[in-house]
Amino acid sequence: MIAAAVMMGMTGCKNQTAATETTKETVTEAAAKETETTAQEAGAAESEGKTRIVKDTWGREVEIPDEVDSIVCLGSGAPRIAVYLDAEDKMAGIEEHDAGGVNILRDYSPILRDETRKLPLVGAGGGSGANNGYAEAIIMAAPDVILAGFSQEAAEELENQTGIPVVCVRYTSKGLANESFYSAMRVFAEVVEKEERCEELLTYIDQCKEDLNSRTAEIPEEEKPTAYAGAVTFSGRHGFTGTYSKFGPFDAVNAKNVADVDTEDGYYEADLEQILTWDPDMIFLDPGNMDLVSDEISGNPEYFKTVRAVKEENVYALPSFNNCGMNITYALMDAYYTGMILYPEQFEDLTMEDKSNEILTTFLGEDTFSQMREGGLIYGTLNEYFQ
């Protein structure tokens, strides 16, 4: 019995020792976890307090959080760039003109997710450059940064209204993806840390420009047909006389643009008689504005019967690339289509559908070419309007 008691005592001591050691281990583990949690919280707090400086497209130095998890995109071009850069998941609000459903005039619109369209309304939308953000709604959405296609004054006004940093990413529609677009893309990418994606897209644009130029640069001037772009969309819709000097899609393929005049740089209204004098071989019109052109034809049928390109049935559709900023996808597609019509031999290895598929998928991740056609953004002839 004594031996049994001793054994029981020893067993009890062992159990007690084991229990004590287990308790010590548990306390040690808990303390370690608490220390780790405290360190993580301290690190997070330190990270939250860190900031960095970015320079926007107006040259403003804007202080933003080191880590940007949520953004609001407003005005000309900003929502589009968010989609191009695969940053839609960071959006904390949406403009009214994008919330209502798909508008194929904006290339990124079909790509917006349903859940994005249901986000809080944070602005009216539009390309004017004015401050049309909803300050109170933006404050409630609490984004880390506002990215806006605004004028400098409008950006500073909204920043004062909300207390949230506003980074401008406004770019112009001159040319074919000009330097202001490259700058806007890089500023936006720096804010949301999408630099690699940004450079991939800009490299692709450069490759397209080089391809377009290499196909057409050596064509003798005397062998090139002359071309006129009318019924263009720029700050609104225009009829037959609405045209461009230095028209991006034309310049990209070294076309002979009859509307290139020293006194104009970009959009302007030409004179009907001047167009007759120019006597273009080919005419390209925005199919979205053919209702305006049809009214002009009805009001002045004799004039259009004298336009040689109309008589020879050389009138083609060229969808607008402008809607709240330049749709880079549509602009590139327009350039390739222009080349296919003006210089068919130099572009005989391409089809419009295949090239459009490539361009749209590169920028948007999806081929929306069929949706473009369904929405009236067609490529083809428009001769039937003049018969």
TORKOL-4160 file (C-alpha; in steps of 0.2 Angstrom, whole numbers, padded with zeros to 4 digits, m for minus):
387
<pt num="1" X="0000" Y="0000" Z="0000"/>
<pt num="2" X="0014" Y="0012" Z="0004"/>
<pt num="3" X="0022" Y="0008" Z="m0013"/>
<pt num="4" X="0005" Y="0011" Z="m0021"/>
<pt num="5" X="0003" Y="0027" Z="m0012"/>
<pt num="6" X="0021" Y="0033" Z="m0017"/>
<pt num="7" X="0017" Y="0028" Z="m0035"/>
<pt num="8" X="0001" Y="0038" Z="m0034"/>
<pt num="9" X="0010" Y="0053" Z="m0027"/>
<pt num="10" X="0023" Y="0052" Z="m0040"/>
<pt num="11" X="0009" Y="0051" Z="m0054"/>
<pt num="12" X="0000" Y="0066" Z="m0046"/>
<pt num="13" X="0016" Y="0076" Z="m0046"/>
<pt num="14" X="0020" Y="0071" Z="m0064"/>
<pt num="15" X="0002" Y="0076" Z="m0069"/>
<pt num="16" X="0004" Y="0093" Z="m0059"/>
<pt num="17" X="0020" Y="0096" Z="m0067"/>
<pt num="18" X="0013" Y="0093" Z="m0085"/>
<pt num="19" X="m0002" Y="0104" Z="m0081"/>
<pt num="20" X="0010" Y="0118" Z="m0075"/>
<pt num="21" X="0020" Y="0116" Z="m0091"/>
<pt num="22" X="0005" Y="0116" Z="m0102"/>
<pt num="23" X="m0002" Y="0132" Z="m0093"/>
<pt num="24" X="0015" Y="0140" Z="m0095"/>
<pt num="25" X="0015" Y="0136" Z="m0114"/>
<pt num="26" X="m0002" Y="0142" Z="m0116"/>
<pt num="27" X="0002" Y="0159" Z="m0107"/>
<pt num="28" X="0018" Y="0160" Z="m0117"/>
<pt num="29" X="0008" Y="0157" Z="m0134"/>
<pt num="30" X="m0005" Y="0170" Z="m0129"/>
<pt num="31" X="0008" Y="0182" Z="m0124"/>
<pt num="32" X="0017" Y="0180" Z="m0141"/>
<pt num="33" X="0000" Y="0181" Z="m0151"/>
<pt num="34" X="m0004" Y="0197" Z="m0141"/>
<pt num="35" X="0013" Y="0204" Z="m0145"/>
<pt num="36" X="0011" Y="0199" Z="m0163"/>
<pt num="37" X="m0006" Y="0207" Z="m0164"/>
<pt num="38" X="0000" Y="0223" Z="m0156"/>
<pt num="39" X="0014" Y="0224" Z="m0168"/>
<pt num="40" X="0002" Y="0221" Z="m0183"/>
<pt num="41" X="m0009" Y="0235" Z="m0176"/>
<pt num="42" X="0005" Y="0246" Z="m0173"/>
<pt num="43" X="0012" Y="0243" Z="m0191"/>
<pt num="44" X="m0006" Y="0246" Z="m0198"/>
<pt num="45" X="m0007" Y="0262" Z="m0189"/>
<pt num="46" X="0010" Y="0267" Z="m0195"/>
<pt num="47" X="0005" Y="0262" Z="m0213"/>
<pt num="48" X="m0011" Y="0272" Z="m0211"/>
<pt num="49" X="m0001" Y="0287" Z="m0206"/>
<pt num="50" X="0011" Y="0286" Z="m0221"/>
<pt num="51" X="0008" Y="0297" Z="m0236"/>
<pt num="52" X="0016" Y="0300" Z="m0253"/>
<pt num="53" X="0016" Y="0314" Z="m0265"/>
<pt num="54" X="0010" Y="0312" Z="m0283"/>
<pt num="55" X="0011" Y="0326" Z="m0297"/>
<pt num="56" X="m0005" Y="0326" Z="m0307"/>
<pt num="57" X="m0008" Y="0331" Z="m0325"/>
<pt num="58" X="m0009" Y="0350" Z="m0320"/>
<pt num="59" X="0007" Y="0349" Z="m0311"/>
<pt num="60" X="m0001" Y="0350" Z="m0294"/>
<pt num="61" X="0008" Y="0341" Z="m0280"/>
<pt num="62" X="m0005" Y="0331" Z="m0271"/>
<pt num="63" X="m0002" Y="0322" Z="m0254"/>
<pt num="64" X="m0011" Y="0305" Z="m0254"/>
<pt num="65" X="m0011" Y="0290" Z="m0242"/>
<pt num="66" X="0004" Y="0278" Z="m0245"/>
<pt num="67" X="m0009" Y="0264" Z="m0248"/>
<pt num="68" X="m0024" Y="0268" Z="m0259"/>
<pt num="69" X="m0038" Y="0255" Z="m0256"/>
<pt num="70" X="m0053" Y="0265" Z="m0262"/>
<pt num="71" X="m0056" Y="0279" Z="m0276"/>
<pt num="72" X="m0069" Y="0289" Z="m0283"/>
<pt num="73" X="m0068" Y="0293" Z="m0302"/>
<pt num="74" X="m0076" Y="0309" Z="m0309"/>
<pt num="75" X="m0077" Y="0318" Z="m0325"/>
<pt num="76" X="m0068" Y="0317" Z="m0342"/>
<pt num="77" X="m0058" Y="0300" Z="m0344"/>
<pt num="78" X="m0056" Y="0295" Z="m0325"/>
<pt num="79" X="m0069" Y="0280" Z="m0325"/>
<pt num="80" X="m0062" Y="0275" Z="m0342"/>
<pt num="81" X="m0044" Y="0274" Z="m0336"/>
<pt num="82" X="m0050" Y="0264" Z="m0320"/>
<pt num="83" X="m0057" Y="0251" Z="m0332"/>
<pt num="84" X="m0042" Y="0251" Z="m0343"/>
<pt num="85" X="m0030" Y="0249" Z="m0328"/>
<pt num="86" X="m0041" Y="0235" Z="m0320"/>
<pt num="87" X="m0044" Y="0246" Z="m0305"/>
<pt num="88" X="m0063" Y="0245" Z="m0305"/>
<pt num="89" X="m0063" Y="0235" Z="m0289"/>
<pt num="90" X="m0056" Y="0250" Z="m0280"/>
<pt num="91" X="m0071" Y="0262" Z="m0285"/>
<pt num="92" X="m0081" Y="0267" Z="m0270"/>
<pt num="93" X="m0094" Y="0277" Z="m0280"/>
<pt num="94" X="m0101" Y="0280" Z="m0298"/>
<pt num="95" X="m0107" Y="0294" Z="m0308"/>
<pt num="96" X="m0125" Y="0296" Z="m0313"/>
<pt num="97" X="m0122" Y="0294" Z="m0332"/>
<pt num="98" X="m0114" Y="0277" Z="m0329"/>
<pt num="99" X="m0126" Y="0270" Z="m0316"/>
<pt num="100" X="m0141" Y="0270" Z="m0327"/>
<pt num="101" X="m0135" Y="0256" Z="m0339"/>
<pt num="102" X="m0124" Y="0253" Z="m0354"/>
<pt num="103" X="m0120" Y="0267" Z="m0365"/>
<pt num="104" X="m0109" Y="0260" Z="m0379"/>
<pt num="105" X="m0103" Y="0278" Z="m0384"/>
<pt num="106" X="m0091" Y="0276" Z="m0369"/>
<pt num="107" X="m0080" Y="0260" Z="m0373"/>
<pt num="108" X="m0079" Y="0256" Z="m0354"/>
<pt num="109" X="m0097" Y="0256" Z="m0351"/>
<pt num="110" X="m0101" Y="0238" Z="m0355"/>
<pt num="111" X="m0087" Y="0232" Z="m0344"/>
<pt num="112" X="m0094" Y="0240" Z="m0328"/>
<pt num="113" X="m0100" Y="0226" Z="m0316"/>
<pt num="114" X="m0118" Y="0227" Z="m0310"/>
<pt num="115" X="m0111" Y="0229" Z="m0292"/>
<pt num="116" X="m0101" Y="0244" Z="m0298"/>
<pt num="117" X="m0117" Y="0252" Z="m0305"/>
<pt num="118" X="m0126" Y="0250" Z="m0288"/>
<pt num="119" X="m0112" Y="0260" Z="m0279"/>
<pt num="120" X="m0117" Y="0277" Z="m0271"/>
<pt num="121" X="m0119" Y="0291" Z="m0284"/>
<pt num="122" X="m0105" Y="0303" Z="m0282"/>
<pt num="123" X="m0106" Y="0314" Z="m0297"/>
<pt num="124" X="m0116" Y="0319" Z="m0312"/>
<pt num="125" X="m0103" Y="0313" Z="m0325"/>
<pt num="126" X="m0098" Y="0322" Z="m0341"/>
<pt num="127" X="m0083" Y="0329" Z="m0350"/>
<pt num="128" X="m0084" Y="0348" Z="m0346"/>
<pt num="129" X="m0070" Y="0348" Z="m0334"/>
<pt num="130" X="m0081" Y="0357" Z="m0321"/>
<pt num="131" X="m0084" Y="0351" Z="m0303"/>
<pt num="132" X="m0099" Y="0341" Z="m0305"/>
<pt num="133" X="m0095" Y="0329" Z="m0290"/>
<pt num="134" X="m0108" Y="0327" Z="m0276"/>
<pt num="135" X="m0097" Y="0333" Z="m0261"/>
<pt num="136" X="m0108" Y="0326" Z="m0247"/>
<pt num="137" X="m0110" Y="0309" Z="m0255"/>
<pt num="138" X="m0091" Y="0308" Z="m0258"/>
<pt num="139" X="m0088" Y="0311" Z="m0240"/>
<pt num="140" X="m0100" Y="0297" Z="m0235"/>
<pt num="141" X="m0091" Y="0285" Z="m0248"/>
<pt num="142" X="m0075" Y="0290" Z="m0239"/>
<pt num="143" X="m0062" Y="0286" Z="m0253"/>
<pt num="144" X="m0044" Y="0288" Z="m0250"/>
<pt num="145" X="m0042" Y="0298" Z="m0266"/>
<pt num="146" X="m0053" Y="0306" Z="m0279"/>
<pt num="147" X="m0047" Y="0305" Z="m0297"/>
<pt num="148" X="m0055" Y="0318" Z="m0308"/>
<pt num="149" X="m0054" Y="0324" Z="m0326"/>
<pt num="150" X="m0057" Y="0341" Z="m0320"/>
<pt num="151" X="m0049" Y="0358" Z="m0323"/>
<pt num="152" X="m0037" Y="0364" Z="m0310"/>
<pt num="153" X="m0049" Y="0376" Z="m0302"/>
<pt num="154" X="m0063" Y="0363" Z="m0301"/>
<pt num="155" X="m0051" Y="0350" Z="m0293"/>
<pt num="156" X="m0046" Y="0362" Z="m0279"/>
<pt num="157" X="m0064" Y="0367" Z="m0276"/>
<pt num="158" X="m0069" Y="0349" Z="m0274"/>
<pt num="159" X="m0054" Y="0346" Z="m0263"/>
<pt num="160" X="m0059" Y="0360" Z="m0251"/>
<pt num="161" X="m0077" Y="0354" Z="m0251"/>
<pt num="162" X="m0073" Y="0336" Z="m0246"/>
<pt num="163" X="m0056" Y="0337" Z="m0237"/>
<pt num="164" X="m0051" Y="0322" Z="m0248"/>
<pt num="165" X="m0036" Y="0323" Z="m0260"/>
<pt num="166" X="m0040" Y="0326" Z="m0278"/>
<pt num="167" X="m0028" Y="0320" Z="m0292"/>
<pt num="168" X="m0032" Y="0327" Z="m0309"/>
<pt num="169" X="m0031" Y="0315" Z="m0324"/>
<pt num="170" X="m0038" Y="0326" Z="m0338"/>
<pt num="171" X="m0032" Y="0323" Z="m0355"/>
<pt num="172" X="m0036" Y="0330" Z="m0372"/>
<pt num="173" X="m0044" Y="0322" Z="m0388"/>
<pt num="174" X="m0031" Y="0329" Z="m0400"/>
<pt num="175" X="m0021" Y="0317" Z="m0411"/>
<pt num="176" X="m0022" Y="0299" Z="m0408"/>
<pt num="177" X="m0018" Y="0295" Z="m0389"/>
<pt num="178" X="m0007" Y="0310" Z="m0387"/>
<pt num="179" X="0005" Y="0314" Z="m0373"/>
<pt num="180" X="m0008" Y="0321" Z="m0361"/>
<pt num="181" X="m0016" Y="0304" Z="m0362"/>
<pt num="182" X="0000" Y="0295" Z="m0358"/>
<pt num="183" X="0003" Y="0307" Z="m0343"/>
<pt num="184" X="m0015" Y="0304" Z="m0337"/>
<pt num="185" X="m0013" Y="0285" Z="m0337"/>
<pt num="186" X="0004" Y="0286" Z="m0328"/>
<pt num="187" X="m0003" Y="0297" Z="m0315"/>
<pt num="188" X="m0018" Y="0286" Z="m0312"/>
<pt num="189" X="m0007" Y="0271" Z="m0312"/>
<pt num="190" X="0005" Y="0278" Z="m0299"/>
<pt num="191" X="m0010" Y="0282" Z="m0287"/>
<pt num="192" X="m0017" Y="0264" Z="m0288"/>
<pt num="193" X="m0001" Y="0255" Z="m0291"/>
<pt num="194" X="m0005" Y="0248" Z="m0308"/>
<pt num="195" X="0011" Y="0254" Z="m0316"/>
<pt num="196" X="0015" Y="0238" Z="m0325"/>
<pt num="197" X="m0003" Y="0237" Z="m0333"/>
<pt num="198" X="m0001" Y="0255" Z="m0338"/>
<pt num="199" X="0015" Y="0252" Z="m0347"/>
<pt num="200" X="0009" Y="0237" Z="m0356"/>
<pt num="201" X="m0006" Y="0247" Z="m0363"/>
<pt num="202" X="0005" Y="0262" Z="m0368"/>
<pt num="203" X="0017" Y="0250" Z="m0377"/>
<pt num="204" X="0003" Y="0242" Z="m0386"/>
<pt num="205" X="m0003" Y="0260" Z="m0392"/>
<pt num="206" X="0015" Y="0263" Z="m0398"/>
<pt num="207" X="0015" Y="0247" Z="m0407"/>
<pt num="208" X="m0001" Y="0251" Z="m0416"/>
<pt num="209" X="0005" Y="0269" Z="m0421"/>
<pt num="210" X="0021" Y="0261" Z="m0428"/>
<pt num="211" X="0011" Y="0248" Z="m0437"/>
<pt num="212" X="0000" Y="0261" Z="m0445"/>
<pt num="213" X="0014" Y="0272" Z="m0450"/>
<pt num="214" X="0025" Y="0259" Z="m0457"/>
<pt num="215" X="0011" Y="0253" Z="m0468"/>
<pt num="216" X="0008" Y="0270" Z="m0475"/>
<pt num="217" X="0023" Y="0281" Z="m0474"/>
<pt num="218" X="0031" Y="0276" Z="m0490"/>
<pt num="219" X="0015" Y="0279" Z="m0501"/>
<pt num="220" X="0019" Y="0293" Z="m0513"/>
<pt num="221" X="0008" Y="0308" Z="m0510"/>
<pt num="222" X="0001" Y="0308" Z="m0528"/>
<pt num="223" X="m0006" Y="0291" Z="m0525"/>
<pt num="224" X="m0015" Y="0295" Z="m0510"/>
<pt num="225" X="m0034" Y="0299" Z="m0511"/>
<pt num="226" X="m0040" Y="0314" Z="m0502"/>
<pt num="227" X="m0051" Y="0312" Z="m0487"/>
<pt num="228" X="m0064" Y="0322" Z="m0477"/>
<pt num="229" X="m0071" Y="0318" Z="m0459"/>
<pt num="230" X="m0088" Y="0326" Z="m0456"/>
<pt num="231" X="m0102" Y="0325" Z="m0444"/>
<pt num="232" X="m0089" Y="0323" Z="m0430"/>
<pt num="233" X="m0093" Y="0323" Z="m0411"/>
<pt num="234" X="m0084" Y="0336" Z="m0401"/>
<pt num="235" X="m0092" Y="0345" Z="m0386"/>
<pt num="236" X="m0108" Y="0339" Z="m0394"/>
<pt num="237" X="m0115" Y="0332" Z="m0410"/>
<pt num="238" X="m0112" Y="0341" Z="m0427"/>
<pt num="239" X="m0118" Y="0340" Z="m0445"/>
<pt num="240" X="m0109" Y="0338" Z="m0461"/>
<pt num="241" X="m0098" Y="0353" Z="m0459"/>
<pt num="242" X="m0092" Y="0348" Z="m0442"/>
<pt num="243" X="m0074" Y="0343" Z="m0445"/>
<pt num="244" X="m0056" Y="0342" Z="m0439"/>
<pt num="245" X="m0039" Y="0349" Z="m0444"/>
<pt num="246" X="m0025" Y="0337" Z="m0438"/>
<pt num="247" X="m0038" Y="0322" Z="m0436"/>
<pt num="248" X="m0030" Y="0309" Z="m0426"/>
<pt num="249" X="m0036" Y="0293" Z="m0436"/>
<pt num="250" X="m0031" Y="0302" Z="m0453"/>
<pt num="251" X="m0014" Y="0308" Z="m0446"/>
<pt num="252" X="m0010" Y="0290" Z="m0440"/>
<pt num="253" X="m0011" Y="0283" Z="m0458"/>
<pt num="254" X="m0003" Y="0299" Z="m0466"/>
<pt num="255" X="m0019" Y="0303" Z="m0475"/>
<pt num="256" X="m0022" Y="0318" Z="m0485"/>
<pt num="257" X="m0035" Y="0327" Z="m0475"/>
<pt num="258" X="m0043" Y="0341" Z="m0485"/>
<pt num="259" X="m0048" Y="0350" Z="m0469"/>
<pt num="260" X="m0030" Y="0352" Z="m0463"/>
<pt num="261" X="m0028" Y="0371" Z="m0464"/>
<pt num="262" X="m0015" Y="0382" Z="m0455"/>
<pt num="263" X="m0029" Y="0393" Z="m0446"/>
<pt num="264" X="m0037" Y="0378" Z="m0437"/>
<pt num="265" X="m0030" Y="0366" Z="m0424"/>
<pt num="266" X="m0043" Y="0353" Z="m0420"/>
<pt num="267" X="m0062" Y="0354" Z="m0422"/>
<pt num="268" X="m0070" Y="0367" Z="m0432"/>
<pt num="269" X="m0085" Y="0371" Z="m0443"/>
<pt num="270" X="m0081" Y="0371" Z="m0462"/>
<pt num="271" X="m0090" Y="0380" Z="m0475"/>
<pt num="272" X="m0101" Y="0370" Z="m0487"/>
<pt num="273" X="m0094" Y="0378" Z="m0502"/>
<pt num="274" X="m0077" Y="0376" Z="m0496"/>
<pt num="275" X="m0080" Y="0357" Z="m0495"/>
<pt num="276" X="m0085" Y="0357" Z="m0513"/>
<pt num="277" X="m0069" Y="0366" Z="m0517"/>
<pt num="278" X="m0059" Y="0353" Z="m0508"/>
<pt num="279" X="m0068" Y="0340" Z="m0518"/>
<pt num="280" X="m0062" Y="0325" Z="m0507"/>
<pt num="281" X="m0061" Y="0308" Z="m0514"/>
<pt num="282" X="m0067" Y="0299" Z="m0498"/>
<pt num="283" X="m0079" Y="0306" Z="m0485"/>
<pt num="284" X="m0080" Y="0298" Z="m0467"/>
<pt num="285" X="m0095" Y="0303" Z="m0456"/>
<pt num="286" X="m0100" Y="0298" Z="m0438"/>
<pt num="287" X="m0115" Y="0286" Z="m0440"/>
<pt num="288" X="m0121" Y="0293" Z="m0423"/>
<pt num="289" X="m0124" Y="0310" Z="m0431"/>
<pt num="290" X="m0133" Y="0304" Z="m0447"/>
<pt num="291" X="m0150" Y="0310" Z="m0441"/>
<pt num="292" X="m0142" Y="0328" Z="m0442"/>
<pt num="293" X="m0135" Y="0325" Z="m0459"/>
<pt num="294" X="m0151" Y="0318" Z="m0465"/>
<pt num="295" X="m0160" Y="0334" Z="m0460"/>
<pt num="296" X="m0147" Y="0343" Z="m0470"/>
<pt num="297" X="m0149" Y="0332" Z="m0485"/>
<pt num="298" X="m0168" Y="0335" Z="m0484"/>
<pt num="299" X="m0165" Y="0354" Z="m0483"/>
<pt num="300" X="m0152" Y="0356" Z="m0497"/>
<pt num="301" X="m0153" Y="0340" Z="m0508"/>
<pt num="302" X="m0146" Y="0349" Z="m0523"/>
<pt num="303" X="m0130" Y="0353" Z="m0514"/>
<pt num="304" X="m0126" Y="0335" Z="m0509"/>
<pt num="305" X="m0130" Y="0329" Z="m0527"/>
<pt num="306" X="m0115" Y="0340" Z="m0532"/>
<pt num="307" X="m0102" Y="0332" Z="m0520"/>
<pt num="308" X="m0091" Y="0320" Z="m0530"/>
<pt num="309" X="m0088" Y="0308" Z="m0516"/>
<pt num="310" X="m0107" Y="0306" Z="m0513"/>
<pt num="311" X="m0110" Y="0304" Z="m0532"/>
<pt num="312" X="m0097" Y="0291" Z="m0533"/>
<pt num="313" X="m0103" Y="0282" Z="m0517"/>
<pt num="314" X="m0087" Y="0284" Z="m0507"/>
<pt num="315" X="m0096" Y="0289" Z="m0491"/>
<pt num="316" X="m0090" Y="0278" Z="m0475"/>
<pt num="317" X="m0095" Y="0277" Z="m0457"/>
<pt num="318" X="m0082" Y="0281" Z="m0444"/>
<pt num="319" X="m0089" Y="0281" Z="m0426"/>
<pt num="320" X="m0085" Y="0295" Z="m0415"/>
<pt num="321" X="m0071" Y="0291" Z="m0402"/>
<pt num="322" X="m0076" Y="0306" Z="m0391"/>
<pt num="323" X="m0088" Y="0304" Z="m0376"/>
<pt num="324" X="m0083" Y="0311" Z="m0360"/>
<pt num="325" X="m0065" Y="0310" Z="m0366"/>
<pt num="326" X="m0057" Y="0300" Z="m0379"/>
<pt num="327" X="m0061" Y="0281" Z="m0381"/>
<pt num="328" X="m0043" Y="0276" Z="m0386"/>
<pt num="329" X="m0050" Y="0259" Z="m0392"/>
<pt num="330" X="m0062" Y="0267" Z="m0404"/>
<pt num="331" X="m0049" Y="0280" Z="m0410"/>
<pt num="332" X="m0037" Y="0265" Z="m0414"/>
<pt num="333" X="m0050" Y="0256" Z="m0423"/>
<pt num="334" X="m0055" Y="0271" Z="m0433"/>
<pt num="335" X="m0037" Y="0273" Z="m0438"/>
<pt num="336" X="m0036" Y="0255" Z="m0444"/>
<pt num="337" X="m0052" Y="0257" Z="m0453"/>
<pt num="338" X="m0047" Y="0273" Z="m0462"/>
<pt num="339" X="m0031" Y="0264" Z="m0468"/>
<pt num="340" X="m0041" Y="0249" Z="m0474"/>
<pt num="341" X="m0052" Y="0261" Z="m0485"/>
<pt num="342" X="m0039" Y="0273" Z="m0491"/>
<pt num="343" X="m0025" Y="0260" Z="m0494"/>
<pt num="344" X="m0033" Y="0243" Z="m0496"/>
<pt num="345" X="m0017" Y="0234" Z="m0502"/>
<pt num="346" X="m0007" Y="0240" Z="m0487"/>
<pt num="347" X="m0020" Y="0233" Z="m0475"/>
<pt num="348" X="m0026" Y="0218" Z="m0485"/>
<pt num="349" X="m0019" Y="0206" Z="m0472"/>
<pt num="350" X="m0031" Y="0213" Z="m0459"/>
<pt num="351" X="m0050" Y="0212" Z="m0456"/>
<pt num="352" X="m0059" Y="0225" Z="m0446"/>
<pt num="353" X="m0067" Y="0213" Z="m0435"/>
<pt num="354" X="m0051" Y="0204" Z="m0430"/>
<pt num="355" X="m0042" Y="0220" Z="m0427"/>
<pt num="356" X="m0056" Y="0227" Z="m0417"/>
<pt num="357" X="m0057" Y="0211" Z="m0406"/>
<pt num="358" X="m0038" Y="0213" Z="m0402"/>
<pt num="359" X="m0039" Y="0231" Z="m0398"/>
<pt num="360" X="m0055" Y="0230" Z="m0387"/>
<pt num="361" X="m0049" Y="0214" Z="m0378"/>
<pt num="362" X="m0032" Y="0222" Z="m0374"/>
<pt num="363" X="m0039" Y="0237" Z="m0366"/>
<pt num="364" X="m0056" Y="0230" Z="m0359"/>
<pt num="365" X="m0053" Y="0212" Z="m0357"/>
<pt num="366" X="m0068" Y="0208" Z="m0368"/>
<pt num="367" X="m0073" Y="0210" Z="m0386"/>
<pt num="368" X="m0087" Y="0222" Z="m0387"/>
<pt num="369" X="m0087" Y="0224" Z="m0406"/>
<pt num="370" X="m0105" Y="0216" Z="m0408"/>
<pt num="371" X="m0112" Y="0227" Z="m0395"/>
<pt num="372" X="m0104" Y="0242" Z="m0404"/>
<pt num="373" X="m0114" Y="0237" Z="m0420"/>
<pt num="374" X="m0130" Y="0234" Z="m0410"/>
<pt num="375" X="m0128" Y="0252" Z="m0403"/>
<pt num="376" X="m0126" Y="0260" Z="m0420"/>
<pt num="377" X="m0107" Y="0261" Z="m0420"/>
<pt num="378" X="m0104" Y="0253" Z="m0437"/>
<pt num="379" X="m0090" Y="0252" Z="m0450"/>
<pt num="380" X="m0096" Y="0252" Z="m0468"/>
<pt num="381" X="m0104" Y="0263" Z="m0481"/>
<pt num="382" X="m0117" Y="0277" Z="m0478"/>
<pt num="383" X="m0121" Y="0279" Z="m0497"/>
<pt num="384" X="m0140" Y="0275" Z="m0494"/>
<pt num="385" X="m0143" Y="0291" Z="m0484"/>
<pt num="386" X="m0139" Y="0301" Z="m0500"/>
<pt num="387" X="m0150" Y="0291" Z="m0512"/>
